[in-house]
Amino acid sequence: MNDMERTLSIIKPDATRRNLTGKINALIESSGLRIIAQRRIQLTRTQAEQFYSVHKERAFFGELCDFMISGTVVVQALEGDNAVAKYREIMGATNPANADAGTIRKEFAESIEANSVHGSDSQENAATEIAFFFSGLDLVG
């Protein structure tokens, strides 16, 4: 169990709007990852800006925050062997045109921005991102 990790997943507004939560969850679970916490929420602008603060100097920051508050999102904590890398593999490339067949983004993304899911990019960021949305009491592996 020494490779057991946790990662954060966000099912973005473009996917929740199209009622794809179950299909995305099925891909997550069939990959061997477990959903150990899940909540459907509407982010406020303050929350979106706080969550994406690492990007605040980037040109796309305002549009990203606008998009992430445009509808509900489903935030999830996932657990499994090498969860960070495994979930990034399941998500597929940021640009859906470059994503492999069978990945979430190839199957469901509408564009580079409306690409259906977010996943942590490192174990360190995963811990921070999970703590942003969930308390220890919520994480029930």
PLY file of the C-alpha trace (Angstrom):
ply
format ascii 1.0
element vertex 141
property float x
property float y
property float z
element edge 140
property int vertex1
property int vertex2
end_header
0.00 0.00 0.00
3.00 2.33 -0.10
1.93 3.69 -3.52
-1.57 4.53 -2.21
-2.25 8.19 -2.96
-5.11 10.64 -3.05
-5.88 13.21 -5.72
-8.54 15.84 -6.28
-10.96 15.67 -9.19
-13.35 18.41 -10.23
-16.05 17.63 -12.74
-16.41 21.03 -14.39
-19.57 23.00 -15.34
-19.50 21.89 -18.98
-19.82 18.26 -17.87
-22.33 18.74 -15.04
-24.50 20.83 -17.38
-24.64 17.81 -19.73
-25.37 15.40 -16.86
-22.12 13.44 -17.32
-21.19 12.93 -13.65
-22.17 9.26 -13.67
-20.34 8.48 -16.92
-17.19 10.22 -15.65
-17.47 8.43 -12.30
-17.75 5.11 -14.15
-14.47 5.82 -16.00
-12.80 6.80 -12.72
-13.99 3.68 -10.92
-13.22 1.30 -13.80
-9.61 2.55 -13.70
-9.24 1.22 -10.16
-9.49 4.57 -8.36
-12.01 4.90 -5.53
-14.15 7.98 -4.95
-13.71 8.52 -1.21
-15.49 11.89 -1.00
-17.82 13.70 -3.38
-19.85 16.90 -3.23
-21.80 18.90 -5.80
-21.30 22.63 -5.23
-21.63 26.05 -6.81
-18.32 27.87 -6.44
-18.36 31.57 -5.62
-15.97 33.88 -7.47
-13.93 34.25 -4.28
-13.61 30.46 -3.94
-12.65 30.05 -7.61
-10.04 32.82 -7.38
-8.67 31.30 -4.19
-8.52 27.78 -5.63
-6.83 28.90 -8.86
-4.64 31.58 -7.21
-1.53 29.85 -8.60
-2.69 31.11 -12.03
-3.63 34.67 -11.00
-0.90 36.29 -13.13
-1.84 34.28 -16.22
-3.91 35.83 -19.03
-6.60 33.14 -18.76
-7.22 33.57 -15.00
-10.37 35.71 -15.29
-11.93 33.50 -17.96
-11.08 30.36 -15.98
-12.78 31.73 -12.87
-15.79 32.90 -14.93
-16.11 29.41 -16.39
-15.73 27.61 -13.05
-18.56 29.65 -11.48
-20.84 29.34 -14.55
-22.53 26.23 -13.18
-22.25 23.53 -10.58
-19.14 21.41 -10.18
-18.60 18.04 -8.52
-15.52 17.98 -6.30
-14.10 14.57 -5.45
-11.25 13.02 -3.52
-9.95 9.93 -5.30
-7.74 7.25 -3.78
-5.67 4.48 -5.32
-2.23 3.32 -6.39
-0.35 6.27 -7.91
-3.64 8.20 -7.94
-2.20 11.51 -9.19
-0.55 10.02 -12.29
-3.36 7.53 -12.88
-6.07 10.20 -12.83
-4.07 12.48 -15.15
-3.82 9.54 -17.56
-7.60 8.92 -17.35
-8.34 12.64 -17.87
-6.27 12.86 -21.04
-4.44 15.85 -22.49
-5.66 19.36 -21.58
-6.50 19.93 -25.24
-9.12 17.29 -26.08
-7.86 17.19 -29.69
-4.60 15.72 -28.34
-6.22 13.38 -25.78
-6.09 9.62 -26.24
-9.22 7.68 -27.14
-11.15 6.51 -24.08
-9.98 9.37 -21.86
-12.48 11.68 -20.17
-11.44 14.70 -22.22
-11.47 12.85 -25.57
-14.94 11.49 -24.82
-16.58 14.54 -23.20
-14.61 17.81 -23.42
-15.99 20.65 -25.51
-12.79 22.71 -25.77
-9.42 23.36 -24.10
-11.20 25.47 -21.45
-14.41 23.42 -21.20
-12.46 20.20 -20.83
-14.81 18.52 -18.32
-12.38 17.74 -15.49
-9.57 19.07 -13.30
-7.05 16.84 -11.56
-4.18 17.58 -9.19
-0.75 17.71 -10.84
1.33 16.52 -7.87
0.91 14.77 -4.51
1.71 18.05 -2.73
-0.96 19.95 -4.68
-3.40 17.07 -4.23
-3.16 17.37 -0.45
-3.71 21.15 -0.61
-6.57 20.87 -3.10
-8.37 18.10 -1.19
-8.09 20.13 2.03
-9.60 23.14 0.21
-12.88 21.25 -0.31
-13.00 18.48 2.30
-12.36 18.08 6.01
-10.85 14.87 7.34
-14.34 13.77 8.39
-15.48 13.80 4.74
-12.77 11.41 3.55
-14.19 7.96 4.05
-12.12 5.43 2.10
0 1
1 2
2 3
3 4
4 5
5 6
6 7
7 8
8 9
9 10
10 11
11 12
12 13
13 14
14 15
15 16
16 17
17 18
18 19
19 20
20 21
21 22
22 23
23 24
24 25
25 26
26 27
27 28
28 29
29 30
30 31
31 32
32 33
33 34
34 35
35 36
36 37
37 38
38 39
39 40
40 41
41 42
42 43
43 44
44 45
45 46
46 47
47 48
48 49
49 50
50 51
51 52
52 53
53 54
54 55
55 56
56 57
57 58
58 59
59 60
60 61
61 62
62 63
63 64
64 65
65 66
66 67
67 68
68 69
69 70
70 71
71 72
72 73
73 74
74 75
75 76
76 77
77 78
78 79
79 80
80 81
81 82
82 83
83 84
84 85
85 86
86 87
87 88
88 89
89 90
90 91
91 92
92 93
93 94
94 95
95 96
96 97
97 98
98 99
99 100
100 101
101 102
102 103
103 104
104 105
105 106
106 107
107 108
108 109
109 110
110 111
111 112
112 113
113 114
114 115
115 116
116 117
117 118
118 119
119 120
120 121
121 122
122 123
123 124
124 125
125 126
126 127
127 128
128 129
129 130
130 131
131 132
132 133
133 134
134 135
135 136
136 137
137 138
138 139
139 140
